Amino acid sequence: AGCRKPFGFFERPAPSPTPRSSSTQPRDLGRAAIQTVTDYVAALDLSPGHAPDYDAAYALLSRASQSYHSRAEFQRAHEAMKGMPQYDLAAAKTTLKGDTATVVVPLEEDPATSAFQLVLEGGAWKVVYRGGAPGMPYAE
């Protein structure tokens, strides 16, 4: 009753689909780290006609950084900058080491670079900000 393909020695049943991880960890961690820095810098944009989105920028900080700086302190520190560095985000480079990343970004009008330290939390990159200024954070 019907044609059935025999199961031979060299034939194997199709594997069952591999369950997808419930983690939100991105496949390309380097690109995801650069995207986090891009989103963070965009949220802090002080260019004319643009209002910084402090809630979005603060949400991109690591838990430790948020415990170190309140949301209000974060905003005051950024407003005190009276300007935001202009980053060449297209030229950003990432170095990964375990659950940490360093994203080095050249400044547009300066031969210098700035480095953003990130940590992987819950599958998402978060900016580490201990000192400096929100627009140019440093991890220590």
Phi and psi restraints in degrees (value plus and minus 20) as a CYANA .aco file:
   2 GLY   PHI      75.1   115.1
   2 GLY   PSI     139.4   179.4
   3 CYS   PHI    -115.5   -75.5
   3 CYS   PSI     102.5   142.5
   4 ARG   PHI    -138.1   -98.1
   4 ARG   PSI     113.4   153.4
   5 LYS   PHI     -97.8   -57.8
   5 LYS   PSI     108.7   148.7
   6 PRO   PHI     -90.6   -50.6
   6 PRO   PSI     130.2   170.2
   7 PHE   PHI    -113.8   -73.8
   7 PHE   PSI      87.0   127.0
   8 GLY   PHI    -120.7   -80.7
   8 GLY   PSI     159.4   199.4
   9 PHE   PHI     -81.1   -41.1
   9 PHE   PSI     -61.0   -21.0
  10 PHE   PHI    -109.9   -69.9
  10 PHE   PSI     -24.0    16.0
  11 GLU   PHI    -118.5   -78.5
  11 GLU   PSI     118.6   158.6
  12 ARG   PHI    -147.5  -107.5
  12 ARG   PSI     126.5   166.5
  13 PRO   PHI     -83.2   -43.2
  13 PRO   PSI     131.5   171.5
  14 ALA   PHI     -78.0   -38.0
  14 ALA   PSI     115.3   155.3
  15 PRO   PHI     -85.3   -45.3
  15 PRO   PSI     126.8   166.8
  16 SER   PHI     -90.0   -50.0
  16 SER   PSI     128.0   168.0
  17 PRO   PHI     -77.3   -37.3
  17 PRO   PSI     118.4   158.4
  18 THR   PHI     -91.3   -51.3
  18 THR   PSI     108.4   148.4
  19 PRO   PHI     -84.0   -44.0
  19 PRO   PSI     118.0   158.0
  20 ARG   PHI     -96.7   -56.7
  20 ARG   PSI     124.4   164.4
  21 SER   PHI     -88.6   -48.6
  21 SER   PSI     123.2   163.2
  22 SER   PHI     -99.3   -59.3
  22 SER   PSI     -27.3    12.7
  23 SER   PHI     -89.4   -49.4
  23 SER   PSI     128.8   168.8
  24 THR   PHI    -114.3   -74.3
  24 THR   PSI      -4.7    35.3
  25 GLN   PHI     -82.7   -42.7
  25 GLN   PSI     104.6   144.6
  26 PRO   PHI     -89.7   -49.7
  26 PRO   PSI     132.5   172.5
  27 ARG   PHI     -89.2   -49.2
  27 ARG   PSI     -63.1   -23.1
  28 ASP   PHI    -123.6   -83.6
  28 ASP   PSI      71.6   111.6
  29 LEU   PHI     -84.6   -44.6
  29 LEU   PSI     -55.7   -15.7
  30 GLY   PHI     -83.4   -43.4
  30 GLY   PSI     -66.9   -26.9
  31 ARG   PHI     -85.7   -45.7
  31 ARG   PSI     -57.5   -17.5
  32 ALA   PHI     -86.2   -46.2
  32 ALA   PSI     -56.3   -16.3
  33 ALA   PHI     -84.6   -44.6
  33 ALA   PSI     -63.8   -23.8
  34 ILE   PHI     -83.4   -43.4
  34 ILE   PSI     -59.4   -19.4
  35 GLN   PHI     -83.8   -43.8
  35 GLN   PSI     -57.7   -17.7
  36 THR   PHI     -82.7   -42.7
  36 THR   PSI     -64.9   -24.9
  37 VAL   PHI     -84.0   -44.0
  37 VAL   PSI     -61.1   -21.1
  38 THR   PHI     -80.3   -40.3
  38 THR   PSI     -66.2   -26.2
  39 ASP   PHI     -84.7   -44.7
  39 ASP   PSI     -59.5   -19.5
  40 TYR   PHI     -84.3   -44.3
  40 TYR   PSI     -68.3   -28.3
  41 VAL   PHI     -83.9   -43.9
  41 VAL   PSI     -61.3   -21.3
  42 ALA   PHI     -82.7   -42.7
  42 ALA   PSI     -58.4   -18.4
  43 ALA   PHI     -87.0   -47.0
  43 ALA   PSI     -47.5    -7.5
  44 LEU   PHI    -116.4   -76.4
  44 LEU   PSI     -12.3    27.7
  45 ASP   PHI     -75.0   -35.0
  45 ASP   PSI     106.7   146.7
  46 LEU   PHI    -129.9   -89.9
  46 LEU   PSI      -5.6    34.4
  47 SER   PHI     -85.8   -45.8
  47 SER   PSI     135.2   175.2
  48 PRO   PHI     -74.4   -34.4
  48 PRO   PSI     116.7   156.7
  49 GLY   PHI      62.3   102.3
  49 GLY   PSI     -15.8    24.2
  50 HIS   PHI    -142.9  -102.9
  50 HIS   PSI     109.6   149.6
  51 ALA   PHI    -119.8   -79.8
  51 ALA   PSI     105.9   145.9
  52 PRO   PHI     -78.8   -38.8
  52 PRO   PSI     125.1   165.1
  53 ASP   PHI    -123.9   -83.9
  53 ASP   PSI      65.2   105.2
  54 TYR   PHI     -84.8   -44.8
  54 TYR   PSI     -53.2   -13.2
  55 ASP   PHI     -83.5   -43.5
  55 ASP   PSI     -64.5   -24.5
  56 ALA   PHI     -85.7   -45.7
  56 ALA   PSI     -63.8   -23.8
  57 ALA   PHI     -84.7   -44.7
  57 ALA   PSI     -64.3   -24.3
  58 TYR   PHI     -83.7   -43.7
  58 TYR   PSI     -55.6   -15.6
  59 ALA   PHI     -86.0   -46.0
  59 ALA   PSI     -41.4    -1.4
  60 LEU   PHI    -107.0   -67.0
  60 LEU   PSI     -20.7    19.3
  61 LEU   PHI    -101.8   -61.8
  61 LEU   PSI     131.0   171.0
  62 SER   PHI     -85.1   -45.1
  62 SER   PSI     140.6   180.6
  63 ARG   PHI     -78.9   -38.9
  63 ARG   PSI     -61.9   -21.9
  64 ALA   PHI     -83.2   -43.2
  64 ALA   PSI     -60.9   -20.9
  65 SER   PHI     -85.0   -45.0
  65 SER   PSI     -59.8   -19.8
  66 GLN   PHI     -86.2   -46.2
  66 GLN   PSI     -52.2   -12.2
  67 SER   PHI     -94.9   -54.9
  67 SER   PSI     -43.5    -3.5
  68 TYR   PHI    -102.3   -62.3
  68 TYR   PSI     -52.5   -12.5
  69 HIS   PHI    -148.1  -108.1
  69 HIS   PSI     106.4   146.4
  70 SER   PHI     -91.7   -51.7
  70 SER   PSI     143.1   183.1
  71 ARG   PHI     -78.7   -38.7
  71 ARG   PSI     -62.1   -22.1
  72 ALA   PHI     -86.4   -46.4
  72 ALA   PSI     -61.5   -21.5
  73 GLU   PHI     -84.0   -44.0
  73 GLU   PSI     -59.8   -19.8
  74 PHE   PHI     -79.0   -39.0
  74 PHE   PSI     -67.4   -27.4
  75 GLN   PHI     -85.6   -45.6
  75 GLN   PSI     -65.0   -25.0
  76 ARG   PHI     -80.6   -40.6
  76 ARG   PSI     -61.2   -21.2
  77 ALA   PHI     -84.1   -44.1
  77 ALA   PSI     -58.7   -18.7
  78 HIS   PHI     -90.8   -50.8
  78 HIS   PSI     -61.9   -21.9
  79 GLU   PHI     -83.8   -43.8
  79 GLU   PSI     -50.4   -10.4
  80 ALA   PHI     -91.6   -51.6
  80 ALA   PSI     -36.8     3.2
  81 MET   PHI     -83.4   -43.4
  81 MET   PSI     -51.4   -11.4
  82 LYS   PHI      36.7    76.7
  82 LYS   PSI      12.2    52.2
  83 GLY   PHI     138.0   178.0
  83 GLY   PSI     142.2   182.2
  84 MET   PHI    -150.2  -110.2
  84 MET   PSI     113.6   153.6
  85 PRO   PHI     -78.6   -38.6
  85 PRO   PSI     127.6   167.6
  86 GLN   PHI    -116.8   -76.8
  86 GLN   PSI      92.8   132.8
  87 TYR   PHI    -116.8   -76.8
  87 TYR   PSI     125.0   165.0
  88 ASP   PHI    -114.1   -74.1
  88 ASP   PSI      60.0   100.0
  89 LEU   PHI     -86.2   -46.2
  89 LEU   PSI     -42.8    -2.8
  90 ALA   PHI     -87.2   -47.2
  90 ALA   PSI     -42.1    -2.1
  91 ALA   PHI    -120.7   -80.7
  91 ALA   PSI      -8.9    31.1
  92 ALA   PHI     -84.5   -44.5
  92 ALA   PSI     124.0   164.0
  93 LYS   PHI    -146.6  -106.6
  93 LYS   PSI     123.0   163.0
  94 THR   PHI    -138.1   -98.1
  94 THR   PSI     119.6   159.6
  95 THR   PHI    -140.1  -100.1
  95 THR   PSI     104.5   144.5
  96 LEU   PHI    -125.2   -85.2
  96 LEU   PSI     121.3   161.3
  97 LYS   PHI    -167.2  -127.2
  97 LYS   PSI      80.5   120.5
  98 GLY   PHI      42.8    82.8
  98 GLY   PSI    -144.7  -104.7
  99 ASP   PHI    -118.9   -78.9
  99 ASP   PSI       5.3    45.3
 100 THR   PHI    -146.4  -106.4
 100 THR   PSI     135.5   175.5
 101 ALA   PHI    -161.2  -121.2
 101 ALA   PSI     129.3   169.3
 102 THR   PHI    -140.1  -100.1
 102 THR   PSI     103.4   143.4
 103 VAL   PHI    -130.7   -90.7
 103 VAL   PSI      92.8   132.8
 104 VAL   PHI    -116.4   -76.4
 104 VAL   PSI     105.5   145.5
 105 VAL   PHI    -146.4  -106.4
 105 VAL   PSI     103.3   143.3
 106 PRO   PHI     -89.6   -49.6
 106 PRO   PSI     129.3   169.3
 107 LEU   PHI    -103.5   -63.5
 107 LEU   PSI     124.7   164.7
 108 GLU   PHI     -87.1   -47.1
 108 GLU   PSI     -60.5   -20.5
 109 GLU   PHI    -131.9   -91.9
 109 GLU   PSI       6.5    46.5
 110 ASP   PHI    -172.0  -132.0
 110 ASP   PSI     123.2   163.2
 111 PRO   PHI     -93.2   -53.2
 111 PRO   PSI     -24.5    15.5
 112 ALA   PHI     -96.9   -56.9
 112 ALA   PSI     147.3   187.3
 113 THR   PHI    -148.1  -108.1
 113 THR   PSI     145.2   185.2
 114 SER   PHI    -146.8  -106.8
 114 SER   PSI     124.5   164.5
 115 ALA   PHI    -137.3   -97.3
 115 ALA   PSI     109.1   149.1
 116 PHE   PHI    -122.5   -82.5
 116 PHE   PSI     110.0   150.0
 117 GLN   PHI    -116.7   -76.7
 117 GLN   PSI     116.0   156.0
 118 LEU   PHI    -150.5  -110.5
 118 LEU   PSI     136.3   176.3
 119 VAL   PHI    -152.3  -112.3
 119 VAL   PSI     123.4   163.4
 120 LEU   PHI    -106.3   -66.3
 120 LEU   PSI      99.2   139.2
 121 GLU   PHI    -148.8  -108.8
 121 GLU   PSI      98.9   138.9
 122 GLY   PHI      39.2    79.2
 122 GLY   PSI      12.1    52.1
 123 GLY   PHI      63.7   103.7
 123 GLY   PSI     -16.8    23.2
 124 ALA   PHI    -144.9  -104.9
 124 ALA   PSI     123.1   163.1
 125 TRP   PHI     -96.0   -56.0
 125 TRP   PSI     119.3   159.3
 126 LYS   PHI    -150.2  -110.2
 126 LYS   PSI     121.2   161.2
 127 VAL   PHI     -96.7   -56.7
 127 VAL   PSI     115.5   155.5
 128 VAL   PHI    -116.2   -76.2
 128 VAL   PSI     102.4   142.4
 129 TYR   PHI    -155.8  -115.8
 129 TYR   PSI      86.3   126.3
 130 ARG   PHI    -126.7   -86.7
 130 ARG   PSI     -56.2   -16.2
 131 GLY   PHI    -171.9  -131.9
 131 GLY   PSI    -186.8  -146.8
 132 GLY   PHI      58.6    98.6
 132 GLY   PSI    -156.7  -116.7
 133 ALA   PHI    -152.8  -112.8
 133 ALA   PSI     134.0   174.0
 134 PRO   PHI     -72.4   -32.4
 134 PRO   PSI     -56.9   -16.9
 135 GLY   PHI     -96.4   -56.4
 135 GLY   PSI     -37.9     2.1
 136 MET   PHI    -160.6  -120.6
 136 MET   PSI      48.5    88.5
 137 PRO   PHI     -93.2   -53.2
 137 PRO   PSI     132.2   172.2
 138 TYR   PHI    -148.7  -108.7
 138 TYR   PSI     132.7   172.7
 139 ALA   PHI     -99.7   -59.7
 139 ALA   PSI     -41.0    -1.0
